[in-house]
């Protein structure tokens, strides 16, 4: 299973970004995956959730992790935090 391959002997940290209102890739299975990884992995697992108010299908996640300034009302912009976190790994 996917979980078994992701939590094997590796210690690769993971950070998921997912919109609660994603109309293309449902939120529930990704949330369940992140929770299971947290339970079973030896690595850090983060999950950032948000409501996508700037696209038609709720599937435009790139603004949240990669941009350093919000481009739309209510949009989180965690680019600086993400890249600082990546550099520390």
C-alpha positions as CSV (number, residue, x, y, z in Angstrom):
1,X,0.0,0.0,0.0
2,X,1.0,3.6,-0.5
3,X,1.3,4.3,3.2
4,X,3.6,1.3,3.7
5,X,6.0,2.6,1.0
6,X,5.9,6.2,2.4
7,X,6.7,5.2,6.1
8,X,9.4,2.6,5.5
9,X,12.9,3.2,6.7
10,X,13.1,6.7,5.3
11,X,12.8,9.9,7.3
12,X,11.7,12.2,4.5
13,X,9.6,15.1,5.9
14,X,6.4,16.0,4.0
15,X,4.2,19.0,3.9
16,X,0.8,18.8,2.3
17,X,-1.2,21.8,1.1
18,X,-4.8,21.2,0.2
19,X,-8.0,23.2,-0.2
20,X,-11.0,22.0,1.8
21,X,-13.2,23.0,-1.2
22,X,-11.1,21.3,-3.9
23,X,-13.5,20.1,-6.6
24,X,-11.0,18.0,-8.5
25,X,-9.1,16.1,-5.7
26,X,-11.4,15.6,-2.7
27,X,-10.0,16.9,0.6
28,X,-11.0,13.9,2.8
29,X,-8.6,11.3,1.4
30,X,-5.6,13.6,1.5
31,X,-6.4,14.5,5.1
32,X,-6.7,10.8,6.0
33,X,-3.4,10.1,4.2
34,X,-1.6,12.9,6.2
35,X,-3.1,11.7,9.5
36,X,-2.0,8.1,8.8
37,X,1.5,9.3,7.9
38,X,1.7,11.3,11.1
39,X,0.8,8.2,13.1
40,X,3.2,5.9,11.4
41,X,6.1,7.9,10.0
42,X,9.3,8.7,11.8
43,X,9.5,12.0,9.8
44,X,7.7,15.3,10.3
45,X,4.4,15.4,8.4
46,X,2.6,18.8,8.1
47,X,-0.8,19.5,6.6
48,X,-1.9,23.0,5.7
49,X,-5.5,23.4,4.8
50,X,-7.3,26.5,3.4
51,X,-10.4,27.5,1.4
52,X,-9.5,28.4,-2.2
53,X,-11.5,31.6,-2.9
54,X,-9.5,32.6,-6.0
55,X,-10.2,29.7,-8.5
56,X,-13.3,28.2,-9.9
57,X,-12.7,24.6,-8.8
58,X,-10.8,25.1,-5.5
59,X,-7.8,23.3,-7.1
60,X,-5.3,26.2,-7.3
61,X,-2.9,25.4,-4.4
62,X,0.3,26.8,-5.8
63,X,-0.4,30.3,-4.4
64,X,-0.4,29.1,-0.8
65,X,2.9,27.3,-0.5
66,X,5.0,29.1,-3.1
67,X,3.9,32.8,-3.0
68,X,5.2,35.1,-0.3
69,X,2.4,37.6,-0.6
70,X,-1.3,37.0,-0.9
71,X,-2.8,37.7,-4.4
72,X,-6.4,37.3,-3.4
73,X,-8.5,38.2,-0.3
74,X,-8.3,35.4,2.3
75,X,-5.4,33.7,0.6
76,X,-2.6,32.5,2.8
77,X,0.9,32.9,1.4
78,X,3.4,30.6,3.1
79,X,6.3,30.8,0.5
80,X,8.8,32.2,2.9
81,X,7.9,29.7,5.7
82,X,8.0,26.8,3.2
83,X,11.4,27.6,1.8
84,X,12.9,28.3,5.2
85,X,11.5,24.9,6.3
86,X,12.9,23.2,3.2
87,X,16.3,24.7,3.8
88,X,16.4,23.4,7.4
89,X,15.8,19.8,6.3
